[in-house]
Amino acid sequence: MADQNVIPYLGKEMQEFINKAEILIEALPYIQSLSGKTVVIKYGGNAMINEELKQSVMDDITLLKFVGINPVIVHGGGPDISEMLGKMSIPSQFVGGLRVTDARTMAIAQMVLVGKTNKEIVATLGQKGAKAIGICGIDGHLIECEKLTEGPGGEALDVGYVGKITRINTKVLTMLANDEYIPVVAPIGIGPDGQSYNINADTVASEIAAALKAEKLMTLTDVAGVKGTLPDGTEKVFPVLTEVEITELIASGVISGGMIPKVLGCLDTIHRGVGRAHIIDGRIPHSLLLEIFTGKGIGTMITKERRPYFDGEKI
């Protein structure tokens, strides 16, 4: 008589299906915890350029919507703008990482971001079966702004029609995201005089996430996460960082250079009501799903304190 406690061998192919089922079961408590919550995704970097990665991100976002999570996408488009400017023999100039935007450049940036990049994302999501709506900050005064006149250190700065956000109109985003739609936001703002302004997409994503009190702000980058150099000289990617840990690692010099403003920017959104901020490697297929729905995750999650979503979550 066969032992009833022994699981029969079902073959390699069936075992692969079982492994996939186990992955779904691992995702279940995260799906339950995040159902009905808002996730703001900053979409940029190589994930916008590589076609395979682009399809992977759109698959991930579509799945998020269909399991009850409300994604809001904020996209960049710098390479597309630079390409169009090059075709028109207009040089691209940057100051402190910001594109110098005169009236002609502003017209081209708006045309490319709203008319090309945004609609391509909407169309790709549509092919996946999602209902996406492309908007920019001009629509419904979604992103109100004024001319940026100061640099990060308070120094005087004039880079043309580059905006500083003064207000996010959350009503239009909430109305769309809480319904069956995925808002796809191009980072163009509107001034009090009706003038359009180009705005850094990372800034737009952070401000939208804070205004919506989103559960997550997820930034797709071309790095593995928050890296630090340990005392022995080796580099480490930190899977989770709390506010206290970040303060200590910056003070000790483990986190340094350009990584400091990244983590401090994430902390700022946490202080303004965002549950968790994530810096993840968009060069890895399905990085959004790996970060959201697995215990190990991918990249770096930044949170005020280690607060699990459910009993047994290891963070």
N, C-alpha and C positions, 0 to 999 in steps of 0.2 A: 504494500500500500504506500502510495507516494506521501511524502512529508508535506502537510498542508502549509507549513511555515516557510517552505523554500520557494522563492520566486523563480519561476521557470525561465530558462534562457530563450529569448525570443528572436535572436539574430541581431546582427549589427545594425541593419536599417531600422528595425523597430526600436532598438536602444537609442538611436539618434532622435527618434520621435519622443521617446520618454524623456530624454535630456531637455528637449525643447519644452515639454510640458512642465518640467521642474522649473525652468526659467520663468514661465508664466505664473506659476504658483509663487515664486519669489517676488514677482512684481505685484501680486494681488494686494498686500497690505499698503503698498505705496499708492496704488490706484484708489483704494478705499480712502486713504488719508487725504489725497489731493483732489478727489472728486468735487467739482464745482469751484475749485480754486483757480486763480489766475497765475499764469506763468508768462513773464515777458522774456522774449528771446532776442538778443542782439545777434543778427545774422550778418556775418562778414568774413573777411579773410579768404583763405584758400577754398573754404566750403562754398563760396559764391563763384569760384572760377572753375574748379574741377567738376566736370559734368557728373561723374559717378558720385562724388560727395554731395553735389547739389541735389541729386535725386534721393540720396540717403536722408538728408535733412528734411526734405519735403515729405518723405514717407513717415519720418518720426513725428513731425508736426501734425500730420493728418491722423496718425494713430492717437496722439494725445487728445485731439478733439473728440474722436469717436469713443474714447473711454471715459469721457466726462470732464476732462481738464480743459480750461479755457486759455489757449495760447494767444499771445499778442506778439506779432513780429515787428521789429524795427530793423531796417536794413541800411547798410552803407551803399557805396557805389563809386568810391574813389577811382578805381581803375577804369570804369566805364566813362567817367567824366574826363579823365586824363586822355583816354583814347580819342574821344570826340574833340577835345581841345587841340590835340595833335593833328587831327585831320583838317582842322581849320587854322593851323599854323599859329595857335595861341599857346605860349609857354605856360606851364604849370609852375606856380611859385608857392612856397610854403614858409610860414613863420611860426616857430614853436609847434609844429605839427598841424597847423591850421592852414587851409588853402586860402591864399589871397584871392578875394572874390570881387572883381569890379563888376560893373553893370552887365557887360557882355558875358563874362564868365558865369554870373548869376543866372542869366537867361538860359545858358547852355546846361548848367548844373540842374536847374529845375526841369528842363526838357528831358534830360537823361534820367534823372532819378524818378520822376513822376511818370513820364511817358514811356520809358523803356524798362529800366530795372524793376520798378514796382510791378508793372503789368506782366513781366515775364514770370515773376514769383507767383503772382495771382493765377496766371495761366497754368503753371506747373502744378500748383496745389489743386486746381480744378481737374487736371488730368488724373490726380490721385483719388478723386471723389469728394474732396473737401470743397466747402463753399467759402471762398476767400473774397474779401473786399479791399481793394487798394485805396488808400487815402494818404493825404499829406497834411501838414500842419495848417494849411490854408483852409481845408475843408472843415466847416463848422467851428472855425477858430480853435482847432484842436491844440495847436502849439502857438501860443502868443509869446512874442519876444521883443527885444529891443536890440539896437546895434551894440555889439561887443566892443567895449572901449578900454578894457583892462586885461592884462595878462594874469597868469596865476599868482604872481608875486605882487599884484597891485600896480604894476608899471603901466604907463600909457601904451595903448596898442590900437593900431588901425589896420585891419586886414580887409577892409571893404564891407561887403554885405554878408557879414558873418554875425549870427544872432546869439544873444544871451536869453535863455528862456525865463519868462516872467510868470507864466501860468500854463497849466495843462487842463484842457476841458475834458474831464473824465467821462462826461455823460455820453458822448458819442461812442467812445471805446467800450464802456460798460454795456451800452445798449446792444452793440454788435457781438461782443465776446460772450455775453450771457445768453445770447440767442444761438443760432446755429452757424454763425459766421466766424471766420478768422480774420481779424483786422491785420492788414499789412501796411505799415506806416513808413513813408518816405520822410527823411529828416529835413524838411523844409518848413520854416516857421513864418509867421506873419506879424508885421509890426503894426503899431497903432495907426500909421498912415497908409496901411494897405501894401506896403513894400514887402516883398519876399526876402527871406534870409536863409542862407545856408547854415546848417548847424551840425556839429560833430555827432555822428550816429550813436556813439557810446554815451554821450551826454543826454541825448534824447531818450535812449533806452532807460537810463538811470532815473531820469525825471518822470517818465511815464510809470515805471515800476513803483516809485515812491508815491506818486499821486494816486495810483490804483491800490496802494497797500498790497501789492502782489505777494503771493506766497514765495515765488522764486524770481530772481533775475538771473538769466543764463546768458553768458557772453561766450560766443564761439570765437576762438582765437587760433593762431598758428603756433601756440606753445603748449607744452604738456600740462601746464597749471602754474601755480605759484611755486617758484623755485627759490631755494636758499642755499648758500654755501656754508657747510658745517665747519667747525674748527679744524677738522682734519683735512679740509680742502675738497671733500667730496660734495657733489650737488645732490639735493634731495627735492622731490616734489611732495608737497604737503597735501595729503588727501582732505584734511579738515583743519580749519584754523578758527579759533575763537578770538574775540576782541583782546582778551588778556594775553593770549599767545602771540598775536600779531604785535602788540606793544612790546613784549619782551624780545621777540625776534628782531624787530627793527632796532631796538636799543642795543642789542648785542652785535649787530652788524650782519646777522645771518641773512636777513632780508635787506637788500640794498638796491641802490640805483633806480632804474625805471620800474622795478616791481613795487616800490613803495607807494607811488601814487595809485597804482592799480588796486592794491589791497585797501588803501585808505578810502578810495572811491567806493569800493564795495561796502566798507564799514559805514560810510555815510548813508548809503541806501538802507542798511540795516537799522540805523538810528532813526530813519524816517518811516519805518513801518514795514519794510520788506522782510519776509521771514528768513530767507536764505539767499545768498548770492553765490553764483558758481562761475568759475573761470575754467573752461574746458577746451580740449583740443579738437577743433573742428576738422582736423585732417584725418581723424579716425572715423570710419563709417559708423553710423548710428550712435554717435557719442551722446546725443541727447537722451536716448533711451537707456544707455548704459549708466549715465549719471543719475537719472531720475528713478529708475526702476530696479537697480541692483544695490545690494548692501555695500559692495566694495566701491562702486562708483568709478569715475574717471575724471581726472583733473583735480581741482581744489574747490571745496565748499567752505564758504565763510559764513559764520553765524555768530550771534552775540554770545550764546552759550550753548553747550551741548544738550539740546532739547530734542529727544527722539520723537518721531511721529507716532510710534506704536511700541508696545512692550516688546522688547527683544531687538529693536533696531540698534545696531552698533555704530555709534559715531564718535 
